[in-house]
Amino acid sequence: MDIHFLPTTLRGRIGTMLAALALLEFIALYFFAELYNVISAELLITLFGLIGMAAAITGAVMALLAIRKDRERSILAYVTIAFGIVVAGFLLGNLLGIPGI
């Protein structure tokens, strides 16, 4: 079994790129909405957050498909799946009204 750091299949690369873009969007949203108050409209903050969450979950699904179907064995594919599970857990906890999330 050959383990790589970067994904070698197309699905793995797409999933990892989606997760990386979601992470960059979350960081940019934190800086522009929380620290510097450049984005002050709640609707825009919610919209950007939902787009980032959708990208992270879609990236995790793509990485999971790459592992299952294409036999992808890369560290970033597994990290992408873990990141997607964390984001999905946050979204589910927020929808269910669990305190502290």
Backbone as ProteinMPNN parsed JSONL, in Angstrom:
{"seq_chain_A": "MDIHFLPTTLRGRIGTMLAALALLEFIALYFFAELYNVISAELLITLFGLIGMAAAITGAVMALLAIRKDRERSILAYVTIAFGIVVAGFLLGNLLGIPGI", "coords_chain_A": {"N_chain_A": [[0.853, -1.173, 0.0], [0.66, 2.121, -0.927], [1.248, 5.16, 0.446], [0.552, 8.548, 0.118], [1.184, 12.076, 0.507], [-0.147, 14.145, -0.856], [-3.208, 14.037, -2.747], [-3.776, 11.703, -5.436], [-5.741, 11.033, -7.244], [-8.475, 12.29, -9.286], [-10.925, 12.826, -7.97], [-10.03, 12.908, -5.333], [-8.301, 15.122, -5.408], [-10.114, 17.169, -6.063], [-11.836, 17.097, -3.842], [-10.035, 17.751, -1.772], [-9.256, 20.309, -2.588], [-11.72, 21.66, -2.379], [-12.141, 21.52, 0.396], [-9.925, 22.985, 1.273], [-10.501, 25.497, 0.164], [-12.852, 26.043, 1.571], [-11.828, 26.227, 4.173], [-10.145, 28.451, 3.874], [-12.111, 30.324, 3.297], [-13.527, 30.373, 5.722], [-11.551, 31.422, 7.405], [-11.119, 33.932, 6.2], [-13.675, 34.993, 6.518], [-13.802, 35.145, 9.29], [-11.804, 37.093, 9.802], [-12.744, 39.337, 8.279], [-15.387, 39.711, 9.123], [-15.565, 39.41, 11.927], [-13.22, 40.478, 13.228], [-12.411, 42.906, 11.852], [-14.767, 44.108, 11.062], [-15.673, 44.556, 8.419], [-17.575, 43.283, 6.863], [-20.766, 43.669, 7.711], [-23.406, 42.964, 7.498], [-25.754, 40.67, 8.564], [-26.988, 38.804, 6.94], [-25.213, 38.409, 4.795], [-23.014, 37.343, 6.157], [-24.106, 34.959, 7.116], [-24.748, 33.737, 4.67], [-22.187, 33.442, 3.441], [-21.046, 31.768, 5.342], [-22.674, 29.469, 5.132], [-22.115, 28.711, 2.499], [-19.407, 28.081, 2.749], [-19.613, 25.922, 4.559], [-21.065, 24.113, 2.999], [-19.186, 23.658, 0.988], [-17.131, 22.422, 2.454], [-18.374, 20.062, 3.384], [-19.1, 18.874, 0.956], [-16.546, 18.516, -0.11], [-15.586, 16.614, 1.705], [-17.255, 14.454, 1.11], [-16.482, 13.973, -1.531], [-13.801, 13.246, -1.115], [-14.19, 10.944, 0.399], [-15.473, 9.333, -1.498], [-13.337, 9.114, -3.26], [-11.571, 7.609, -1.745], [-13.02, 5.26, -1.33], [-13.869, 4.35, -3.939], [-11.806, 4.894, -5.829], [-9.557, 4.01, -4.595], [-7.902, 5.761, -3.172], [-5.13, 6.785, -1.314], [-4.158, 8.956, 0.544], [-2.829, 11.332, 2.829], [-3.98, 13.877, 3.043], [-6.53, 13.44, 2.025], [-7.761, 11.968, 4.031], [-7.628, 13.868, 6.075], [-9.277, 15.8, 4.99], [-11.744, 14.469, 5.08], [-12.063, 14.282, 7.863], [-12.221, 17.006, 8.512], [-14.591, 17.687, 7.17], [-16.41, 16.125, 8.621], [-16.281, 17.364, 11.111], [-17.302, 19.91, 10.466], [-19.868, 19.159, 9.572], [-20.849, 18.099, 11.956], [-20.868, 20.422, 13.534], [-22.78, 21.903, 12.107], [-25.043, 20.241, 12.359], [-25.318, 20.19, 15.152], [-25.871, 22.876, 15.557], [-28.299, 23.13, 14.232], [-29.918, 21.432, 15.732], [-29.965, 22.725, 18.11], [-28.163, 22.428, 20.216], [-26.668, 23.43, 23.174], [-23.825, 25.595, 23.446], [-22.623, 25.168, 21.036]], "CA_chain_A": [[0.0, 0.0, 0.0], [1.474, 3.31, -1.111], [0.588, 6.31, 1.059], [1.089, 9.828, -0.321], [0.665, 13.231, 1.236], [-1.109, 14.789, -1.748], [-4.043, 13.073, -3.474], [-3.362, 11.417, -6.805], [-6.908, 10.871, -8.108], [-9.206, 13.523, -9.55], [-11.878, 13.053, -6.877], [-9.276, 13.294, -4.151], [-7.828, 16.501, -5.577], [-11.262, 18.078, -5.99], [-12.273, 17.139, -2.448], [-9.055, 18.491, -0.982], [-9.351, 21.726, -2.96], [-12.938, 22.213, -1.787], [-11.912, 21.692, 1.832], [-8.982, 24.091, 1.447], [-11.231, 26.739, -0.107], [-13.765, 26.269, 2.696], [-11.026, 26.694, 5.297], [-9.754, 29.838, 3.57], [-13.298, 31.17, 3.425], [-13.801, 30.549, 7.146], [-10.545, 32.34, 7.947], [-11.42, 35.277, 5.687], [-14.918, 35.44, 7.154], [-13.463, 35.536, 10.659], [-11.093, 38.364, 9.801], [-13.513, 40.445, 7.729], [-16.664, 39.93, 9.811], [-15.429, 39.486, 13.372], [-12.148, 41.344, 13.713], [-12.333, 44.23, 11.245], [-16.134, 44.572, 10.809], [-15.858, 44.982, 7.037], [-18.891, 42.736, 6.515], [-21.597, 43.849, 8.896], [-24.752, 42.448, 7.266], [-25.906, 39.301, 9.05], [-27.364, 37.937, 5.822], [-23.989, 38.068, 4.061], [-22.208, 36.468, 7.002], [-24.766, 33.66, 7.089], [-24.618, 33.186, 3.326], [-20.811, 33.001, 3.259], [-20.845, 30.618, 6.221], [-23.34, 28.3, 4.553], [-21.356, 28.307, 1.309], [-18.205, 27.405, 3.242], [-19.994, 24.623, 5.113], [-21.414, 23.234, 1.88], [-17.937, 23.275, 0.314], [-16.401, 21.483, 3.309], [-19.076, 18.778, 3.393], [-18.954, 18.316, -0.388], [-15.167, 18.047, -0.208], [-15.465, 15.37, 2.467], [-17.92, 13.4, 0.341], [-15.623, 13.666, -2.681], [-12.637, 12.512, -0.626], [-14.659, 9.611, 0.776], [-15.653, 8.598, -2.749], [-12.01, 8.807, -3.804], [-10.997, 6.522, -0.96], [-13.791, 4.031, -1.526], [-13.957, 3.891, -5.325], [-10.555, 5.017, -6.569], [-8.474, 3.503, -3.741], [-7.014, 6.878, -2.83], [-4.467, 6.635, -0.027], [-3.35, 10.136, 0.841], [-3.075, 11.889, 4.149], [-4.894, 15.014, 2.919], [-7.894, 12.947, 1.818], [-8.285, 11.633, 5.355], [-7.803, 15.131, 6.802], [-10.464, 16.419, 4.405], [-12.922, 13.79, 5.627], [-12.187, 14.693, 9.259], [-12.695, 18.395, 8.513], [-15.999, 17.663, 6.775], [-17.196, 15.583, 9.73], [-16.355, 18.416, 12.134], [-18.232, 20.942, 9.978], [-21.214, 18.579, 9.594], [-21.251, 18.042, 13.364], [-21.2, 21.778, 13.952], [-24.045, 22.267, 11.47], [-26.098, 19.453, 12.978], [-25.491, 20.697, 16.51], [-26.506, 24.182, 15.478], [-29.699, 22.942, 13.835], [-30.64, 20.78, 16.828], [-30.03, 23.645, 19.237], [-27.326, 21.978, 21.319], [-26.005, 24.616, 23.736], [-22.371, 25.623, 23.403], [-22.096, 24.962, 19.673]], "C_chain_A": [[0.9, 1.238, 0.0], [0.715, 4.521, -0.589], [1.326, 7.577, 0.631], [0.558, 10.923, 0.586], [-0.41, 13.938, 0.417], [-1.94, 13.74, -2.469], [-3.583, 12.905, -4.919], [-4.546, 11.284, -7.754], [-7.636, 12.201, -8.261], [-10.192, 13.827, -8.431], [-11.166, 13.493, -5.606], [-8.772, 14.723, -4.231], [-8.964, 17.505, -5.471], [-11.749, 18.207, -4.551], [-11.334, 17.94, -1.568], [-9.089, 19.978, -1.311], [-10.6, 22.377, -2.372], [-12.77, 22.447, -0.292], [-10.949, 22.849, 2.105], [-9.668, 25.435, 1.187], [-12.216, 27.063, 1.013], [-12.999, 26.798, 3.906], [-10.564, 28.129, 5.084], [-10.935, 30.791, 3.7], [-13.652, 31.408, 4.883], [-12.813, 31.517, 7.787], [-10.812, 33.768, 7.488], [-12.684, 35.839, 6.322], [-14.663, 35.868, 8.593], [-12.779, 36.894, 10.692], [-11.982, 39.517, 9.364], [-14.808, 40.719, 8.487], [-16.483, 40.138, 11.308], [-14.393, 40.512, 13.821], [-12.236, 42.762, 13.175], [-13.688, 44.834, 10.902], [-16.319, 45.155, 9.403], [-17.211, 44.51, 6.533], [-19.755, 42.831, 7.757], [-23.012, 43.307, 8.716], [-24.82, 40.983, 7.679], [-26.253, 38.325, 7.931], [-26.133, 37.502, 5.025], [-23.106, 37.12, 4.857], [-22.79, 35.065, 6.995], [-24.598, 32.985, 5.738], [-23.204, 32.662, 3.078], [-20.503, 31.792, 4.139], [-21.472, 29.355, 5.669], [-22.627, 27.797, 3.298], [-20.077, 27.577, 1.723], [-18.512, 26.035, 3.819], [-20.352, 23.634, 4.014], [-20.162, 22.767, 1.143], [-17.162, 22.255, 1.142], [-17.052, 20.105, 3.305], [-18.979, 18.104, 2.026], [-17.53, 17.792, -0.607], [-14.95, 16.745, 0.539], [-16.117, 14.204, 1.727], [-17.072, 12.998, -0.859], [-14.384, 12.874, -2.246], [-13.024, 11.096, -0.205], [-14.9, 8.746, -0.457], [-14.308, 8.227, -3.374], [-11.372, 7.646, -3.045], [-11.71, 5.212, -1.251], [-13.705, 3.498, -2.961], [-12.617, 3.874, -6.048], [-9.344, 4.516, -5.793], [-7.42, 4.569, -3.451], [-6.428, 6.641, -1.446], [-3.55, 7.835, 0.199], [-3.773, 10.709, 2.183], [-4.083, 13.036, 4.064], [-6.33, 14.579, 2.651], [-8.532, 12.594, 3.162], [-8.513, 12.89, 6.205], [-9.042, 15.862, 6.296], [-11.74, 15.784, 4.946], [-13.134, 14.197, 7.082], [-12.713, 16.12, 9.365], [-14.171, 18.463, 8.141], [-16.888, 17.126, 7.876], [-17.336, 16.616, 10.841], [-17.353, 19.497, 11.719], [-19.668, 20.422, 9.988], [-21.731, 18.452, 11.023], [-21.62, 19.401, 13.906], [-22.552, 22.204, 13.379], [-25.21, 21.524, 12.109], [-26.368, 19.913, 14.408], [-26.172, 22.045, 16.537], [-27.986, 24.066, 15.116], [-30.522, 22.32, 14.955], [-30.715, 21.653, 18.074], [-29.245, 23.168, 20.437], [-26.578, 23.18, 21.874], [-24.489, 24.486, 23.678], [-21.796, 25.395, 22.029], [-22.418, 26.163, 18.825]], "O_chain_A": [[1.792, 1.369, 0.838], [-0.34, 4.872, -1.118], [2.547, 7.677, 0.757], [-0.396, 10.72, 1.337], [-1.466, 14.288, 0.945], [-1.435, 12.66, -2.776], [-3.07, 13.837, -5.539], [-4.37, 11.411, -8.966], [-7.442, 13.122, -7.468], [-10.285, 14.972, -7.987], [-11.658, 14.361, -4.886], [-8.809, 15.456, -3.243], [-8.809, 18.565, -4.865], [-12.042, 19.312, -4.093], [-11.776, 18.715, -0.719], [-8.964, 20.816, -0.418], [-10.547, 23.519, -1.915], [-13.213, 23.471, 0.227], [-11.137, 23.605, 3.059], [-9.436, 26.4, 1.914], [-12.394, 28.229, 1.365], [-13.465, 27.711, 4.587], [-10.589, 28.934, 6.015], [-10.782, 31.924, 4.157], [-14.037, 32.518, 5.252], [-13.198, 32.339, 8.619], [-10.742, 34.706, 8.283], [-12.753, 37.029, 6.628], [-15.244, 36.846, 9.063], [-13.124, 37.749, 11.508], [-11.983, 40.57, 10.002], [-15.282, 41.855, 8.493], [-17.178, 40.962, 11.901], [-14.668, 41.326, 14.703], [-12.147, 43.722, 13.94], [-13.742, 45.99, 10.481], [-17.041, 46.136, 9.226], [-17.917, 45.253, 5.852], [-19.501, 42.146, 8.747], [-23.751, 43.2, 9.695], [-24.04, 40.158, 7.204], [-25.86, 37.159, 7.971], [-26.033, 36.342, 4.626], [-22.517, 36.197, 4.295], [-22.052, 34.086, 6.881], [-24.333, 31.784, 5.673], [-23.037, 31.557, 2.56], [-19.777, 30.89, 3.722], [-20.87, 28.283, 5.73], [-22.548, 26.59, 3.067], [-19.709, 26.571, 1.116], [-17.76, 25.086, 3.598], [-19.991, 22.459, 4.083], [-20.083, 21.613, 0.721], [-16.594, 21.316, 0.585], [-16.359, 19.091, 3.229], [-18.795, 16.89, 1.949], [-17.34, 16.742, -1.222], [-14.221, 15.87, 0.072], [-15.585, 13.093, 1.72], [-16.957, 11.812, -1.169], [-13.97, 11.94, -2.933], [-12.265, 10.153, -0.429], [-14.568, 7.56, -0.46], [-14.163, 7.148, -3.949], [-10.709, 6.799, -3.644], [-11.07, 4.171, -1.4], [-13.488, 2.303, -3.16], [-12.326, 2.942, -6.798], [-8.22, 4.592, -6.289], [-6.218, 4.308, -3.482], [-7.161, 6.329, -0.507], [-2.33, 7.74, 0.062], [-4.923, 10.582, 2.605], [-4.952, 13.155, 4.928], [-7.262, 15.293, 3.022], [-9.704, 12.888, 3.397], [-9.479, 12.962, 6.965], [-9.771, 16.471, 7.078], [-12.708, 16.485, 5.238], [-14.27, 14.433, 7.495], [-13.555, 16.411, 10.214], [-14.923, 19.229, 8.745], [-18.005, 17.61, 8.058], [-18.401, 16.73, 11.449], [-18.158, 19.946, 12.535], [-20.588, 21.148, 10.366], [-22.916, 18.672, 11.277], [-22.584, 19.528, 14.661], [-23.371, 22.795, 14.083], [-26.255, 22.12, 12.371], [-27.523, 20.012, 14.822], [-26.963, 22.329, 17.436], [-28.82, 24.811, 15.63], [-31.699, 22.646, 15.112], [-31.463, 21.34, 19.0], [-29.615, 23.469, 21.572], [-25.913, 23.887, 21.116], [-23.942, 23.395, 23.842], [-20.576, 25.426, 21.868], [-22.066, 26.199, 17.646]]}, "name": "protein", "num_of_chains": 1, "seq": "MDIHFLPTTLRGRIGTMLAALALLEFIALYFFAELYNVISAELLITLFGLIGMAAAITGAVMALLAIRKDRERSILAYVTIAFGIVVAGFLLGNLLGIPGI"}
